[in-house]
Amino acid sequence: MVKIRSLTQQDLPAADRIFRLAFGTFLGVPEPEQFWADLAYARTRWPADPTAAFGAELNGELVGSNFATRWGSVGFFGPLTVRPDLWDRKIAQRLMDPIMERFDSWGAIHAGLFTFAQSPKHLGLYYKYGFRPRFLTAIMSKAVEPKRGTSGWTMYSQISESERKGCLEACRQVTESIYPGLDVEREIRATHTQGLGETLLINEGGDVVGFAVCHCGPGTEAGNQKCYVKFGAVQPGSTAGARFDQLLDACEELAAARGLARLEAGTSLARHEAYATMLERGFRTDIQGVTMHRPNEPGYSRAGVYVIDDWR
């Protein structure tokens, strides 16, 4: 008797509570309802696109939810959570159906997810929908250290309203150079309109050659005392490594300016150079998962690509 429907704004407190309870229970923490209490997923992802958020209802009560995200030609979903006392009743499968329909309606040419690499149950569920495990992804962090000012970067919030359309197009050109149709305008707009943090822009000769969408502090996807890089990328080419260093400098400077203690960022281990650079700068892995892809192709997770993301 489970009903799958669109998630509403009134559902968000319940969806957030189920999210904490589900992940806390799976990971075996002592008080699962308090797990990641400083993070906000439902309350940030629903406003970004209410048409891509779905809930499972049983006897008039919300018991699970799932969220789809569109980055141009790329789609991913999550967090998918179900109340633990209702696990193994195929509710998660029911919550997958509208997600797959949404990907089809978007015309997504590449779709994926981040999940627990150690869980055969999770991998088995998503395998049924055509997703194949590809690469480990490391969610890494480091202590924020004071940095000298880095020339050549600005903030999206500081440019005029009339310039923002051109800025978004410039960011799209950066991502398009990495993977056809990749576009994270949704994240830039959501971060700005919801006041979640800041988008940093790396400029060369008046052109945007890299950017990072950062969440800052509690009530965002970062959490207490953290600056979380939701997405970051630089244009490929011979100077991509230097630009990536500059981008990481900018993120750390933002974190220091906001009085935050840690900088968090994830990347696929298939992006060998990006991963190695982050290790050299003092990042260490806190969480490791696997990304699953549909179709069974690398997408933009490959050598020579300097991208920060994690599809959670």
Secondary structure, 3 states (H helix, E strand, C coil): CCEEEECCHHHHHHHHHHHHHHHHHHCCCCCHHHCCCCECCHHHHHHHCHHHEEEEEECCEEEEEEEEEEEECEEEECCCEECHHHCCCCHHHHHHHHHHHHHHHHCCCEEEEEECCCCHHHHHHHHCCCCEEEEEEEEEEEECCCCCCCCCEEEHHHCCHHHHHHHHHHHHHHHHCCCCCECCHHHHHHHHHCCCEEEEEEEECCEEEEEEEEEECCCECCCCCEEEEEEEEECCCCCHHHHHHHHHHHHHHHHHHCCCCEEEEEEECCCHHHHHHHHHCCCEEEEEEEEEEECCCCCCCCCCCCEECCCC
